[in-house]
Amino acid sequence: MNTILLKWGIAAAIAIGCLFGAYQHGVNVTNAKWEKQQSDAQAAQATLRAQEERTARETEQRRQAEIESIRADAQKQIQNAQADARDADAASERLRKQADRLAKSVRSCPSDTGTADGGETGTPAAVVLANVLERADRRAGELAQAYDRSRAAGLACERAYNTLRTHQ
């Protein structure tokens, strides 16, 4: 009887060992399957993340190129406005010189042939008018330059804003 029990005990131990081995094999296969799925999902996420970063980088570079183009265009407009201002200053300078010559000629002309020259006090209106013209012209030139610069900068800012807004 002891040998039968011993045989049954050994058979039961072998059966339990086989069942435990089969269970362990199932656990290992399942774990390997889940690890592969998780690894595949992580690889897919990494690929997607890299693709999104590349797309974001390309978008940022495109936006930066557009803004740089707008900045360069605005700089050209400002340079053109400055060249126009220099031309206007030169014309203004010629006008001021002509006004000074006219004021001097009025000063040197006698007002009445039968009377003595009016002198310094006889012709202050022409001199004052020439001075007022000169100051007004200079101020108008300064304001025009400031307006041209601010207009070009404002339009560039607006174009850059619209570029960024349309790419969102």
C-alpha positions in Angstrom: 0.0 0.0 0.0 2.9 2.3 0.7 4.2 1.7 -2.7 0.9 2.5 -4.3 0.6 5.7 -2.3 4.2 6.5 -3.2 3.5 5.9 -6.9 0.3 8.0 -6.7 2.2 10.7 -4.8 5.0 10.7 -7.5 2.3 10.7 -10.2 0.5 13.6 -8.5 3.8 15.5 -8.0 4.7 15.0 -11.7 1.1 16.1 -12.8 1.3 19.2 -10.5 4.8 19.9 -11.9 3.5 19.6 -15.5 0.5 21.8 -14.7 2.8 24.4 -13.0 5.2 24.3 -16.0 2.3 24.8 -18.4 1.0 27.6 -16.3 4.4 29.3 -16.2 4.7 28.9 -19.9 1.3 30.6 -20.4 2.3 33.4 -18.1 5.6 33.9 -20.0 3.9 33.8 -23.4 1.3 36.3 -22.2 3.9 38.6 -20.6 6.0 38.5 -23.9 2.8 39.3 -25.9 2.0 42.3 -23.6 5.6 43.5 -23.6 5.7 43.4 -27.4 2.4 45.3 -27.7 3.6 47.9 -25.2 7.0 48.2 -27.0 5.1 48.6 -30.4 2.8 51.3 -28.9 5.8 53.1 -27.4 7.6 53.0 -30.8 4.5 54.3 -32.6 4.2 57.1 -30.0 7.9 58.0 -30.5 7.4 58.0 -34.3 4.3 60.2 -34.0 6.0 62.5 -31.6 9.0 62.9 -33.9 6.7 63.5 -36.8 4.8 66.2 -34.9 8.0 67.8 -33.8 9.2 67.9 -37.4 5.9 69.4 -38.6 6.0 72.0 -35.8 9.6 72.9 -36.7 8.7 73.2 -40.4 5.7 75.4 -39.5 7.9 77.6 -37.3 10.6 77.9 -39.9 7.9 78.8 -42.6 6.4 81.4 -40.2 9.8 82.8 -39.4 10.7 83.1 -43.1 7.4 84.9 -43.8 8.0 87.3 -41.0 11.6 87.9 -42.2 10.3 88.6 -45.6 7.8 91.1 -44.1 10.6 92.7 -42.1 12.8 93.0 -45.1 9.9 94.5 -47.1 9.2 97.0 -44.3 12.9 97.9 -44.2 12.9 98.6 -47.9 9.8 100.8 -47.5 11.6 102.7 -44.7 14.7 103.1 -46.9 12.6 104.4 -49.8 10.8 106.8 -47.4 14.2 108.0 -46.2 15.4 108.5 -49.7 12.2 110.4 -50.5 12.8 112.5 -47.4 16.3 113.3 -48.4 15.0 114.4 -51.8 12.3 116.5 -50.1 14.9 118.0 -47.8 17.1 119.0 -50.8 14.1 120.6 -52.5 13.1 122.3 -49.2 16.7 123.6 -48.9 16.5 125.1 -52.4 13.2 126.7 -51.5 14.5 128.1 -48.3 17.5 129.6 -50.1 15.2 131.2 -52.7 13.0 132.6 -49.9 16.2 134.0 -48.2 17.3 135.6 -51.5 13.8 137.1 -51.9 13.8 138.4 -48.4 17.3 139.9 -48.9 16.2 141.5 -52.2 13.1 142.9 -50.5 15.3 144.3 -47.8 17.7 145.9 -50.3 14.9 147.4 -52.5 13.7 150.9 -51.5 10.0 150.9 -50.8 9.5 154.3 -52.3 11.9 156.1 -54.7 11.2 159.4 -53.0 11.9 158.3 -49.5 14.9 156.8 -47.7 15.3 153.1 -47.4 13.2 151.4 -44.8 16.2 149.7 -43.3 15.9 146.8 -40.9 12.5 147.8 -39.5 11.0 148.5 -42.9 11.0 144.8 -44.2 10.6 142.5 -41.2 7.5 140.9 -42.7 9.4 139.2 -45.6 12.2 138.0 -43.2 9.6 136.7 -40.7 7.8 135.0 -43.5 11.0 133.3 -44.7 11.8 132.2 -41.2 8.3 130.8 -40.6 8.4 129.1 -44.0 11.8 127.5 -43.1 10.7 126.3 -39.7 7.3 125.0 -41.0 9.0 123.2 -43.8 11.6 121.5 -41.5 8.9 120.4 -39.1 6.7 119.1 -41.9 9.7 117.1 -43.2 10.3 115.7 -39.7 6.7 114.7 -39.3 6.6 113.2 -42.8 9.7 111.0 -42.0 8.2 109.9 -38.7 4.9 109.1 -40.4 6.5 107.1 -43.1 8.6 105.1 -40.7 5.6 104.4 -38.4 3.3 103.5 -41.3 5.8 101.0 -42.7 6.4 99.5 -39.3 2.6 99.3 -38.6 1.8 97.7 -41.9 4.6 95.2 -41.4 3.3 94.4 -37.9 -0.2 93.9 -39.3 1.0 91.6 -42.1 3.1 89.6 -39.5 0.1 89.3 -37.2 -2.2 88.2 -40.1 0.4 85.6 -41.2 0.6 84.1 -37.7 -3.2 84.2 -37.3 -3.9 82.4 -40.6 -1.4 79.6 -39.8 -3.0 78.6 -36.5 
